[in-house]
Amino acid sequence: MAHLHFTQQLARYLDVPTVDVDAPRLRAALDAAFAQQPRLRGYVLDEQGALRPNVVIFIDGARCRERRVLDDALLPDSQVYILQALSGG
């Protein structure tokens, strides 16, 4: 199963444990995580279903290729990190 790790900044707003999903593509994996925690969707995706500008996803150490379709392939043991950019100085 692929392992989705959400940034700890989201923990201020909702419970974001590591989510293990059996999904062949990133979009399906995210949808499975959102089914478990529906409020998470609004922090990660915009109203059109694309990644929010301040969100970056890494799959097995490489940045996801596409921010709208989210069709990157996942391996059964992929490590997926969903991160929010931090601002400030």
C-alpha positions, 0 to 999 in steps of 0.5 A: 500500500502507498503511504500518504504523509501530510504536513504537520502544519495541518495538524492545527486544524484537523487530524492528519495521520499517515494514510495507507491506500491501495491506489495506482494513481495519485488522484485515487490515493488522495480521494481515498484519504479525503474519504477518511478525512473530508475536511482535508480536501479543502486544504490540499485542492482548490475548487477545481480539484487542482493542487492549491498553489501553496501545496507540493507533493513528492512521490518517492522523492520526486515532485509530482509532474502535474498539478491538475490531473494528478495522474502520477503512478504509485507503486505499492510501497510508494511514500507520498509527502503532501507539504504546504509551503511556509512563508515568513522570514 
